[in-house]
């Protein structure tokens, strides 16, 4: 019986020694998993930061025109500075990257490529080229496994993202929404991004929404604005060299509290500089207008 008890003691001691030997390996395995997870997170954050920087660089930095920047160097420098500002201020990227985001070559953070569609086998019919802004940088990380930082090897994550800007043919036209107090005129302003070399005709008409221009009883007091019928559309002209034109819709005043009401203005733009794919009616789009009615509504008493 004495021999059996000694054998049990020896087995227990052996198991304890084996568990003690495995503990460092288990701890090392846990640290490795943490290191791998932090490294993978650094790669994800790097790609997200590159995407943000690419969008900012594509949108921020075009100058007034070729006269101000004939060789494009000013715009390129601005894009580079913008990308660097976004990357260096990105939350989390500075702690995940040991030395912060660094350019992966002497090109800097931004590469700009112009694509000309003129040589394409098939004409696009709506655009003549595009600009591709690519942001690229390196992020060297060791997984940030504190307090044993440096236990595992460093890994270089590469942030990559690109943003494409299409150069559309012809001028770009925008009609801003309009707002007016009932009884006043709604003034819709059409704006071109650059003067056109030919006249552009803006044909427009209205559609009822919550504001009405027709009444079953034909009582003028029940009409909110003067309709412009599609069959009798009005025309505003953007003459050569101009960049703005106005379209007017008259509203009616009444003594009924109706709240804010809306209507739709449908505009068709046509002319030699409008893209050929626009169709017979030119480029058609809609804009919302709001008629406010605060004066006819009862005011809440002062407290």
Secondary structure, DSSP 8 states (H G I E B T S, - for coil): -HHHHHHHHHHHHHHHHHHHHHHHHHHHHHHHHHHHHHHHHHHHHHHHHHHHHHHHHHHH---S-TTT-TTSHHHHHHHHHHHHHHHHT-TTHHHHSTT--EESSTT-SEEEEEEEGGGSSS--SSEEEEEEEEEEEEEEE-TT-TTSTTSS--EEEEEEEEEEEEEESS--EEE--EEEETTSEEEEEEEESS--SS-EEEEEEEEESSS-S--SS--GGG--B----GGG-EEEEE-TT--EEEEEEEB---SS----EEEEEEEEEESTTS-GGG-TT-EEEEEEEEEE--TTS------
